Amino acid sequence: MDRRQFAPATERNREPILDTLKDWLPGDGTVLEIASGSGEHAVFFAPAVKPLKWQTSNFDREQLDSVTDWLAHKPSDNLLPPVMLDVTQTEWSIEAADYSLKPITAIFNANMIHISPWQTCEGLMAGASRILPAGGRLFLYGPFKFNGQHTAPSNKKFEEWLKSLDPEYGIRNIEDVREEAVKNGIRHIIARPMPANNFFHLFEKI
Ligand SMILES: C[S@@+](CC[C@H](N)C(=O)[O-])C[C@H]1O[C@@H](n2cnc3c(N)ncnc32)[C@H](O)[C@@H]1O
């Protein structure tokens, strides 16, 4: 049985995301991808970022199965087997494992914090702070507000839809995300505008 899921947006955004990752990724270590979704991003990015290793994760069993099947369909020797990881947990599953031989030097997360409660942003920053070394990088991709303002009318409509799913969902203010980062010893370095009114944010553990 083929359990691969298909997220058409990943085909549209993967190339500009990869271009930015190549500019910003560290030279060695392991990239932890939080909320890997279908797994299509991982199989596209991993072969292009060697010698870095790429660790996929999710808290959703079916999506992990999709990742597993995507990895089998498009193998790359730097793709590690997916792990169950809920960012809101105070200890992430991978912290229990021995990562000393494959230190996580960067964390990549696309399109999660707006389509989940705010606790995922809090959990993401707290976990990144626990596992990243000083200078380790955190990448956040998705739609954001600046000073409480949407960057496009389509994002306003998108947020109305998100809130109809769950009032706790919503496009986050970058200022709030930054504040959460600072609380956890992480600083915001730069924001890069991306196609379709998205942004790519680079953070660094102090
Ligand atoms: C819109 S999808 C984005 C998937 C993929 N990153 C992408 O850009 O195509 C949101 C993802 O967030 C994950 N997610 C939501 N809450 C989470 C949590 N507490 N811990 C880990 N993943 C979570 C979902 O399972 C889903 O894979």
The ligand as a Gaussian input file, in Angstrom:
#p B3LYP/6-31G(d) Opt

LIG

0 1
 C       -0.063000      22.827000       7.007000
 S        0.874000      21.433000       7.540000
 C        2.490000      21.880000       6.947000
 C        3.284000      20.674000       6.539000
 C        4.628000      20.964000       5.850000
 N        5.576000      21.546000       6.771000
 C        4.434000      21.856000       4.647000
 O        4.837000      23.025000       4.664000
 O        3.879000      21.354000       3.661000
 C        0.958000      21.678000       9.293000
 C        1.735000      20.570000       9.984000
 O        1.893000      20.897000      11.366000
 C        1.855000      19.665000      12.097000
 N        1.643000      19.962000      13.516000
 C        0.597000      20.608000      14.084000
 N        0.731000      20.643000      15.430000
 C        1.917000      20.017000      15.709000
 C        2.603000      19.712000      16.922000
 N        2.090000      20.047000      18.116000
 N        3.788000      19.066000      16.850000
 C        4.310000      18.716000      15.650000
 N        3.682000      18.937000      14.472000
 C        2.504000      19.581000      14.501000
 C        0.741000      18.900000      11.397000
 O        0.749000      17.523000      11.688000
 C        1.072000      19.202000       9.931000
 O        2.002000      18.276000       9.427000

